[in-house]
């Protein structure tokens, strides 16, 4: 089938490349988002921010509200359960310079569910719609919503449709839908047929899809077969900021490339430098340790390398790892692995990640 790449709109914003970076707790901070921009990402969302912490300007949460001048357009994502506090936090996010305010009614993490936030709102569409109205009235930037198909696996889709219709009627500019229940979290296949039905129901509203976008080929397949306005990549991009460049190659009719070990090392150094500059040495090293574990999947000795990153504590350790593992010695093995597994095998889903 022929496929025409189309931009999508969020209010008065136009996004020409319809594969976006999802909010990823602990990963999609400013250093990583800027790397993804360099690799072809055009639209991204911040890590999830708790409304009350933003409203009181918590030091820990305020690091999440920082972004670079080169990051526009960028959405700031909020989670909470009271209209007043969400509206207050949304105004602060908009005043900070974010182009969009995104409301999270999808997060399945137990901490959020127990506090009646995130995906728990799928059980209370009335409250979710009250929050949406309060935020839309509070800010002058576009407001978007993210939700899931249902709360429990056995629930009907009634709450989803009530929330979606309410969001559109309240003036939300875009809906992002994850094709699983909250109860499923990230297990089992995402329901892409449901995503197709959502877009068919809202032909004149911007709808993005999420779930199982684990490789560039998955992203393009969902774009081609769903009629969605765009797709959001989460787990598939962790450790692989080249994801967006690979998607662009596929869309241009070219073969997507796994980066050489030399390029991987250079990008990882750039990532680490940005972590140290933004967070300082203690937190920067801790963050890069978990990121290095994810980068390792693009190496021919992924399992051994992951364990090496587990023991990394300092910049000296990091430089030693790159010097030992990211050399021409392993480049031929990398090419063999690519030929054997293909790019989808190199960019497969890693477990225990919480988008």
C-alpha positions, 0 to 999 in steps of 0.5 A: 500500500502507498503511504504518505507521511503527514504532519499532525496538529496540536492546536496551532502547532504543526508537527511534521514528523509523526513519531514522537518521544513518550514521557519515560520516568527516569529516562526522558530527561533533558539530556536524553530528549536533546539527544533524540532531537539530534537524531530526528525527533521533532516532538517530545514530552517531559517526564511525568511531573506530580502536580503538587510538587510543581505547585510548591516548587519542590527541588526534585520535581523542578529539575523535571521542568527544565528544558533546552532552547532547542527542545520546542515543541515540547509538552510538559506532562502532569499527573494528579487528582484534583482540578484545582492543583492540576490547574495551578501546576499547569499554569506554572508549566505553561508559564515556564515555556512549555508549548503543550500541557499533557494530562496523564490518565494512563500511568499504571505504576502502583505508586500512582494507582494507590494515590488515585492518580494516573491510570486510576482516573480511568475508573473516574471519568467524571473527575478526569473531565473536571480536571481537563476543564480546569486545566483548559481554563487555566492555560493559553497553550494547547492541552492534551490527554493520555489514557488507556483502553480501560482500567481492568481487563474485564471492564467495558470501554465505556469509561474510555469513550466517556473520557475521550468525548469529554476531553474533546468537548472540553477543548483538548487539542489531542488524545494519546491512547495506549492500547492496553488496560491499566491492569495489563501495565506493559504485558501482553500485546497492545490492541492496535485494532482498538487504536484504529477504532479510536481514530475512526471515531474521531476523524477530525481530532488529532489521535496518537497511538502507543503500545508495542512500538518497540522497533522502527519497523513497528512504528512505521507499521502502526502508522501505515495500518492504523490511520492514526495521526502519529505514534508515540515511542516509549520502551523502544527508544531507551538506549537507542536515541537513533530510533528516530533516524532509523524511522526516517530512513525507512520512510525514505525507502532506505535501510535503517542502520545500527550505529557503529560501535564508534558512533555508539561510544561517541553518543554515550559520551555526549549523553554522560557529559550532559548528565554530569553538567545537568545533575552533577557527578553523583546523580549523573553517574547513577543515571548513566549507569542505568542508561548504559545498561540499556545502551548495551543491547546494541552491542554484540556482547550485550549480556556481559556488557550490561553486567559491566555497567551494573558495577560502574560508579565513576566517570573513570569506570565509564571511560574504561568500559568504553575503552574495553568494549567499544573498539574495532575488535567487536565491530565485525561481531556487531555486523554479524549480529545485525545480519542475524537478528536484523535491526528489530532484534537490536532494538527489541523491548527491554523489560522492567521499564515504566513509560 
